[in-house]
Amino acid sequence: PYLNVQVDRTAMARYGLSAKDVLDAVEISIGGKNISTTIEGRERYPIQIRVQRSERDDIEKLSRILVAAKPGMAAAPAAASGGMGGMGGGSAAAAAGLPSTPSGEVSPYIPLGMVAKITREIGANEIASENGQLRSYVQANVQDRDLGGFVEEVEQKLRSIDMEGMTWKMTGEFENQRRFTKTMTLVFPIVLMVIFVLLFLVYHSALEAAHVMLAVPFALSGGVLLQKMLGYNFNGTVWVGYIALFGTAVQTGVVMVVYLEETVKARLAEKGAAFTHDDLVQAVKDGARLRLRPKVMTVATIVASLLPIMWSHRQGAEIMKPLATPVIGGMISSLLHILIVTPVIFLWLRGREFRKGILRG
């Protein structure tokens, strides 16, 4: 509760007091004032005066705190009262409601209750402001979901509420995530560009590089599907998971193409000039079958190593789960692409070379 002191300016003017005089007396009585210092050896202790706690909690006793009136002003009301009723001295002071000295003279001190009204009120514990405006914080801790998605949902609901004369701003740890996400929107296309350039340098063909890069959208489809099923929003952690997924998917695609190239070259060296399109088809099938078991083992190992993260509820799991989700979903979808789509596209590209006479023994 608050102690509210409302000064009576008419009464203060009657005794020559200002609001500062009255409020200074209240401040000294309740808050205390250092009047001196006591020295004990090398230690110094301030000497403070203030009313006792039992009296500070009693409004009636606080009303009896004495405030020094201006010289002669306290006697004026008593003199006027004595002149009208024929009373003087202590009886005049009593008639005017003023304290008197033992000798019957008017006291130069006025009770606080005569110049102010003291009440106890319930109010706010703290009044905070920022940039000249009242400010209030609403704090929240997020559990069992990603921080970025929670903030976006709260912002959408706040925008739908009409807050006339009020403004709001979200702040907290999520700001670091937003800066990270903004950085990832720049890094993400750069990573894809670097992967494509490296593939082009390896195959010396934009078509071959694009063939291997097809693993990226297939992996992306599986990651997005699993992410949607689990209800995770796009944030910085998810983007990191996709970058790791794309690198792994392209790597396995390159290995598959290498195996297919080796089987085609081996069949071409075996058949020589008698190499036919059927031999090309059989070579591609043999290469795909040769890579089937290693590819399945690779995907199974990656998925098995990440599944414990999806089941974890320990501290930090809310960060690791969105990271592992696109990797798990993307590796499963890329498995189908690498084992089925990649050999088909490879056969189509080498079939074009065969028909043009480029691929001959």
N, C-alpha and C positions, 0 to 999 in steps of 0.2 A: 504493500500500500504506500501511497504518497501522502506526505504532510503538506497540505495546501494552505498557504498564508496569503489572504486577500486583504490588502491594506485599505483603510478607510481614509481617503484623502481629505475629507472635510474635518475629521477628528485630528488628523496630523497637522493640518493648517492651524487648527485651534491652539495647538501646543508648539507650533513652530518647528515641526519635524518634517523630514523628507522621507521618501520611500527608502532611500539608502540607509538612513539612520535606523529605521525599523528592521529592515532586512539584515543589516549588519549585526544587530542584536540577536536575531534569530540564528544567523550563521555561526556566531561565536558560541551561543548556548548549545546548539545541536551539533555542529561540526567541530567546534573547538578552535582555540587560537593559542599559538605558542607565545608566551609572554617572557620567557627567560630560558636560561640553560644552566643546568647543574653539572659541575665537573667533579668526577670521582676518579682520581688518579689520571690515567691517560684516556679515560672514556668520558664522553659528553652525552648528556641526556636532555632533551627539550622538556620544559615545564609547560603543560597545556592546561587551560581552564575550559571547562564545559560542565553542563548540568549532569547529574547522575542519570544512569540509564532508566531507572524507574520513573524519573520525572520527565525524561524525554518521551516516554511512551504514554504519558498522561496529558491529554489536551488541556484539562483544567489547570494543571500546574504550569504548563507552558504559557497559558494566558496570563499568569502572574509574573512572568519575566519582566524586569524593569528596564525601561528605555529612558535614557537621559533626555529631558526636555531642555529647550533653550532657556537661558537665564531669564526669569521673570514671567515666562509664558505659562508655566504651571500654576502660578499664583493668580493669574488674571481671571480664569473661570471661578475660582474660589472667592475672589474679591467681589465679582459681580453677583454671585449668589448671596454673599453676606450683606451687600448693600440693599438687595431687594427684600430680604427677609429679616434684616436686623441682626443677623448672626455674624460672627467673626471667628478668626483663629481656626482651631481644630474643628468646631462645629460647621464652619463654612466649607472646610475641606471635605468633611463627611457628606455635607449636602451636595457638593459637586461630584462626589464619588471619587475623590482623589485621596491618595495615601498621605498620611501626615507623620511628622516626626514626633518623638516622645514629648517634646515641648509644646506640641499643638500647632506647629507651623506646617505649611504645605510642603510636601516632599518634592524635590526637583526631579524625581523619577516617575514615569508614567507606566502603569501596567500595560503589557503588550495587548491584552484583551480589549483595552479602551481605544486602540488605534488600528486594530487588525482583527480579522475573523479567521480562526484556525479550524480547519476541518481535515479529516482523513479520507482519502479517496483511493480507489483502485485504478491503476493505470499500467501502461506498458513498462516492462523491465528495462527496455533500451529503445531509444529513438535514434535510428541510424539514418544518415543522409550521405549523398554523393552527388557532386556537381550541383549543389543547391537544391536537390530534390530528395524527398523521402525515399528510403530504400529498404527493402525487406528481402531476405534470402529464404528460399525454399530448397532444402537439401534432400538428396535422395541417393541411396546406394542401390546399384543394379546387381542382381544375382540371376544366374541360370539363363542368361541371354546376352547377346552382344550389346556393347555400350552404344555403338553408333546407331543401330536400329532402334534402340529405346529412345534416344534423343530425337531422331527423326519423327517417331510416332508422337512424342510429346509436343514437338514443334507444330505438327499438323493440327493437333487438337487445340493448341493455344491460338493458332491463326483463325480458327473457326469461332473463337469467343470474342465478342465485342467488348473491349476494355477501354472505354472512353476516358481520356485523361490519364491513362496509365501506359507504360511501356514495359517490355520484358526482354530479357537477354539470357540465353543459355551459356553457361560457362563451366569449365571443369576439365577433367582428363580427356574427354572426347575431342577437345580442340586439337590435341596432339595427333589423334587418329585422323582428324579431318585434314590436317596439314600433310600427314603421311599419305593419305588417299590422293590428295592433290598431286603429290610428288609421283605416286605410282601411275597416275594417268599420263604422265610424261615418260616415265621409265618403261611402261608396258609396251607401247608401240616401238620404242627403241630396241627392246629385247627381241621382238619379232623381226625387226629389220636386220639386226645383227645375225640372228639365226639364218635368215634367208641369204645374206651375203656370204656367210661361211659355207652354206650348202652350194651356192653358186661357184665358189672357189674350188670346191671339191669336185663337182660334176661338170663344171664349165658349160652349164646349160640352165637357162632359167626355167625351162619346162621340167627338167629333172628335179631342180630345187623345189619348184612348186608341187611336184608329185610327193616329195617327202614332207613338205609343209602341210599337206592335207591331213596329216596326223593331228595337227593343232585343232581345227574345227571339230573333228570327231571326238577328241579328248575333251574339248570344251563342252560339247553337248552332254556327255555323261556327267561332268562336274556340275554343270548348271542344273541338270535334272535332279541329282542327289541333293544339291544345295536347296532347291525348291521344295523337295519332299521333307527335308529336315527344318525348313523355315528360317534359314540363315540369310541375312541381308548381305549385300555387297559392302565390304569394308576393306581396310588396309590389310588385315590378316588374310582375308579370302584372296586378295590379289596376289599376295606372296605365294599362297598355295597354287594358284593357277600358273604362275611363272615356273615354279618347280615342276608342275605337271607337264607344261609345254616342253621344257627341256628334256624330261624323261621320255615323253612320247616321240619327240623328234629323234632322240638317240636310238630308241628301239626301231624306229622306221629306217634309220640309216643302216643299222645292223641287218635288218631284213633285206634291204636292197643289196647289200654287200653279199649276202648268202645267195640271193637270186642271181647276181652277176657271176658269182663263182660257178654255180651249177650250169648256167648257160655257156660260159666259156669252156667248162669241162666237156659238155656235150658237143659243142662246136669243134673242139680239138679232136674229139673222138670220131665224129662223122665227117669232118672235113667238108669237101664240096657236096657231099650227099646230105648235108644238113637241110632239113625241111621245116615247114611251119609246125608240123606235128611234133617234131623233135623239140622245137622251142616250147611248145605247150607242156610237153612232158618234163622238160628241164625246169620250168617254172613251178610245176607241181612238186617235183622232187625237192626243190629248194625251200618251198613253203612248208612241206612236211618235215624237212630237216630242222626248220626253225620253230616248229610247233611246240615241242616240249620245253626248250629253253625260254620261249616267250611266256608260256603259261606259268612256268616256275618263277619267272621274274615278277609277273603281275601278282601271283599268289603271295610271294614273299613281301612285296611292298604293301599289299592290302592287309596281310596278317600282322605286319609290324605297326600299322596305323589303327587297327581296330581297337586295341586297348585304350587308345586316346578317346575314341568315341564313347566308350563305356565309363570313362573316368569321371568322378565328381570332385576331385581334389582341387586345391587352389591352382589357378592358371588354366583349368580345363576349358573355361569359357573363351580363352584365346586360342588354344590348340585345336579345339574341335572345328571351328570355321576354317582353320588352315588345312586340316587333314581331309575335310569333306570333299573339296574339288579333286584332290589327288586320288582318293579312293574311287569316286565315280568316274573320273576321267581315265584312270588306268583300265577299268573294266570295259569302257566303250572303245578305248584305243586298242584293246586286245582284239576285238572283232575287226577293227579297221586294218590292223597290221597283218592279221592272218588271212583275211578275205579280200579286202578292198585293195591293199597295196599290191599283192601278186597280180590281181586283175589289171590294174593300171599299168604295172610293169610290163605285163604281156602285151597290152595295147601299144605301149611305146616301142617295145622291141619288135612287135609285128610291123609297125610302120617302117622301121629301119630295114626289116627283112624284105618287105615289098619294094623298097627303094634300092635294094641291093647293097645297102651299107653293111648289114649283118650277114657276112658270108664266111665260109671256111677257107 
